[in-house]
Amino acid sequence: MQATADTKTHAIDEQTVLRKRMKKIKHKIAVISGKGGVGKTVTAVNLAIAFAMQGHENRVGLLDADIHGPCVPKMLGMEDEKLKVGPIGAFPARGPLGVKVVSMAFVLAGKEVPVIWRGPLKMRAIEQFLSEIAWGELDFLLIDLPPGTGDEPLSVLKLLPEMDGVVIVTIPSEVSQNVVGKAITFSRQLKVPVIGVVENMSGFVCPECGTETHIFKTGGGKKVAQEYSVPFLGSIPLDPRICEASDLGRPFIMEYPDSPASKAFMEIVEKIKTYIQEREKQSSNETGDK
Amino acid sequence: MQATADTKTHAIDEQTVLRKRMKKIKHKIAVISGKGGVGKTVTAVNLAIAFAMQGHENRVGLLDADIHGPCVPKMLGMEDEKLKVGPIGAFPARGPLGVKVVSMAFVLAGKEVPVIWRGPLKMRAIEQFLSEIAWGELDFLLIDLPPGTGDEPLSVLKLLPEMDGVVIVTIPSEVSQNVVGKAITFSRQLKVPVIGVVENMSGFVCPECGTETHIFKTGGGKKVAQEYSVPFLGSIPLDPRICEASDLGRPFIMEYPDSPASKAFMEIVEKIKTYIQEREKQSSNETGDK
């Protein structure tokens, strides 16, 4: 009985600490996908860097909350980083342009170990972990959630209060569109606003002859966004250098700022900022704050 | 108390029925991936059809056990199919070449509904569902597991006794190789043999000029297979017609039997059959059955 009461008290403490810490972060955006492998993490990483490039150096955080396949450290060349632990909590590692990075990979033993944590214990561990991170003051925190619409993204999203919204990443194929529908329904059920849909892997231009091939078809992202009346944020073309840069641990958007894909990331960030401004205006009107 | 005892008895009954039904299936192969979006389902579907094409018409089953994104029916043009329920159980729907198909999608309400089932109840529902399927006699059953190495593939794999082994699907990028390592460790911990690694999306040949581009790099699947001393089963090239055919609900391997990707699927099936024969020989030697 004693143990249960203790656990409960700790859980409440952690929620309070987590909420207090999250309040210092102006905007929180989750990056989700109805299914894995659509480039959710590549998108989250490049968006975080794009935010930093657009006047928010040292003021952007990136939380890699993908429990089973945390790839952010690998993509940012931060595989050997650890959290620095001090008396008030754990401090994020610093990535390019001062982006503050925390990854589940930092607490997992070896990179080949599958996390066979189960059920309620797992979420307690994550909650505790999240409440211990001293993010400091941030303009934007991007959260790379586990893929899908199952228990894990659900539980992690529930742990993180007051999100500005979610960005849904998809690939253009029809099979993937059904899955985007699920992600939208999922966000709505959790009452988290949908900022918009990003279509990744949208057409490939042959570097030899310039012919564009739609390997995974095209237009699916826009179509599904219209169908569900959510904004369409943009298309990111397939570019072999994205995979190369990610494997080398260098942010693609910094390596190839003039590429069509980098421009697409930049435009998506502008659209997200506009969305947030509109939303703030709306809510200040509603509360008569004006 | 009564309810709990009843539930327990039912669970044991279902396990017995499930085991009995699974005994009529000669070989059971799970298709897994360390992460989603690598083409696990496309691979499972085309392998199932390839088995049927290689002399096993009407003797192949395909179980779509992906709870959150069951895509098999869409890829086989069977979205409107239902399970036929009779006194002894539920009968699989019939796909091309008599492949018997059962999908979690057949029991889910609408295609946009995210399955926010949680924890133990979910697995009970799946166990009950699996025990009710009257597969009949089959040579091969392919099981498309949920992606990743988390609770879901773990729980589903535990429900299915006596697997011949798993086929691990990956894409060639380095980031994905770490994840394959996890999938191999995962299989070993569950004591399910690894039949081998399939590398999907392995290079793209421009239909205009013939130039091959390795959009997701190349060779990663072979490299990781060597590293972990598991067989490498083959590489499937990127082909826009795979996505097109899948979206139209037609098995790619039947539509384009002469394409390099189809030939790759056929060779993989031959390697799987050889693996199974070798394994049977070994175990009959060990039991002195020869």
Boltz contact constraints between the chains, C-beta under 6 A:
constraints:
  - contact:
      token1: [A, 35]
      token2: [B, 36]
      max_distance: 6.0
  - contact:
      token1: [A, 35]
      token2: [B, 69]
      max_distance: 6.0
  - contact:
      token1: [A, 36]
      token2: [B, 35]
      max_distance: 6.0
  - contact:
      token1: [A, 36]
      token2: [B, 36]
      max_distance: 6.0
  - contact:
      token1: [A, 36]
      token2: [B, 37]
      max_distance: 6.0
  - contact:
      token1: [A, 36]
      token2: [B, 147]
      max_distance: 6.0
  - contact:
      token1: [A, 37]
      token2: [B, 36]
      max_distance: 6.0
  - contact:
      token1: [A, 37]
      token2: [B, 37]
      max_distance: 6.0
  - contact:
      token1: [A, 37]
      token2: [B, 38]
      max_distance: 6.0
  - contact:
      token1: [A, 38]
      token2: [B, 37]
      max_distance: 6.0
  - contact:
      token1: [A, 68]
      token2: [B, 148]
      max_distance: 6.0
  - contact:
      token1: [A, 68]
      token2: [B, 149]
      max_distance: 6.0
  - contact:
      token1: [A, 68]
      token2: [B, 150]
      max_distance: 6.0
  - contact:
      token1: [A, 69]
      token2: [B, 35]
      max_distance: 6.0
  - contact:
      token1: [A, 69]
      token2: [B, 179]
      max_distance: 6.0
  - contact:
      token1: [A, 71]
      token2: [B, 175]
      max_distance: 6.0
  - contact:
      token1: [A, 74]
      token2: [B, 175]
      max_distance: 6.0
  - contact:
      token1: [A, 111]
      token2: [B, 178]
      max_distance: 6.0
  - contact:
      token1: [A, 112]
      token2: [B, 181]
      max_distance: 6.0
  - contact:
      token1: [A, 112]
      token2: [B, 182]
      max_distance: 6.0
  - contact:
      token1: [A, 112]
      token2: [B, 185]
      max_distance: 6.0
  - contact:
      token1: [A, 114]
      token2: [B, 149]
      max_distance: 6.0
  - contact:
      token1: [A, 114]
      token2: [B, 182]
      max_distance: 6.0
  - contact:
      token1: [A, 114]
      token2: [B, 185]
      max_distance: 6.0
  - contact:
      token1: [A, 114]
      token2: [B, 186]
      max_distance: 6.0
  - contact:
      token1: [A, 118]
      token2: [B, 151]
      max_distance: 6.0
  - contact:
      token1: [A, 119]
      token2: [B, 119]
      max_distance: 6.0
  - contact:
      token1: [A, 147]
      token2: [B, 36]
      max_distance: 6.0
  - contact:
      token1: [A, 148]
      token2: [B, 68]
      max_distance: 6.0
  - contact:
      token1: [A, 149]
      token2: [B, 68]
      max_distance: 6.0
  - contact:
      token1: [A, 149]
      token2: [B, 114]
      max_distance: 6.0
  - contact:
      token1: [A, 150]
      token2: [B, 68]
      max_distance: 6.0
  - contact:
      token1: [A, 151]
      token2: [B, 118]
      max_distance: 6.0
  - contact:
      token1: [A, 173]
      token2: [B, 243]
      max_distance: 6.0
  - contact:
      token1: [A, 173]
      token2: [B, 247]
      max_distance: 6.0
  - contact:
      token1: [A, 174]
      token2: [B, 247]
      max_distance: 6.0
  - contact:
      token1: [A, 175]
      token2: [B, 71]
      max_distance: 6.0
  - contact:
      token1: [A, 175]
      token2: [B, 74]
      max_distance: 6.0
  - contact:
      token1: [A, 175]
      token2: [B, 246]
      max_distance: 6.0
  - contact:
      token1: [A, 178]
      token2: [B, 111]
      max_distance: 6.0
  - contact:
      token1: [A, 179]
      token2: [B, 69]
      max_distance: 6.0
  - contact:
      token1: [A, 181]
      token2: [B, 112]
      max_distance: 6.0
  - contact:
      token1: [A, 182]
      token2: [B, 112]
      max_distance: 6.0
  - contact:
      token1: [A, 182]
      token2: [B, 114]
      max_distance: 6.0
  - contact:
      token1: [A, 185]
      token2: [B, 112]
      max_distance: 6.0
  - contact:
      token1: [A, 185]
      token2: [B, 114]
      max_distance: 6.0
  - contact:
      token1: [A, 186]
      token2: [B, 114]
      max_distance: 6.0
  - contact:
      token1: [A, 206]
      token2: [B, 206]
      max_distance: 6.0
  - contact:
      token1: [A, 206]
      token2: [B, 211]
      max_distance: 6.0
  - contact:
      token1: [A, 208]
      token2: [B, 209]
      max_distance: 6.0
  - contact:
      token1: [A, 208]
      token2: [B, 211]
      max_distance: 6.0
  - contact:
      token1: [A, 209]
      token2: [B, 208]
      max_distance: 6.0
  - contact:
      token1: [A, 209]
      token2: [B, 209]
      max_distance: 6.0
  - contact:
      token1: [A, 211]
      token2: [B, 206]
      max_distance: 6.0
  - contact:
      token1: [A, 211]
      token2: [B, 208]
      max_distance: 6.0
  - contact:
      token1: [A, 213]
      token2: [B, 240]
      max_distance: 6.0
  - contact:
      token1: [A, 215]
      token2: [B, 238]
      max_distance: 6.0
  - contact:
      token1: [A, 215]
      token2: [B, 240]
      max_distance: 6.0
  - contact:
      token1: [A, 216]
      token2: [B, 243]
      max_distance: 6.0
  - contact:
      token1: [A, 217]
      token2: [B, 243]
      max_distance: 6.0
  - contact:
      token1: [A, 238]
      token2: [B, 215]
      max_distance: 6.0
  - contact:
      token1: [A, 240]
      token2: [B, 213]
      max_distance: 6.0
  - contact:
      token1: [A, 240]
      token2: [B, 215]
      max_distance: 6.0
  - contact:
      token1: [A, 243]
      token2: [B, 173]
      max_distance: 6.0
  - contact:
      token1: [A, 243]
      token2: [B, 216]
      max_distance: 6.0
  - contact:
      token1: [A, 243]
      token2: [B, 217]
      max_distance: 6.0
  - contact:
      token1: [A, 246]
      token2: [B, 175]
      max_distance: 6.0
  - contact:
      token1: [A, 247]
      token2: [B, 173]
      max_distance: 6.0
  - contact:
      token1: [A, 247]
      token2: [B, 174]
      max_distance: 6.0
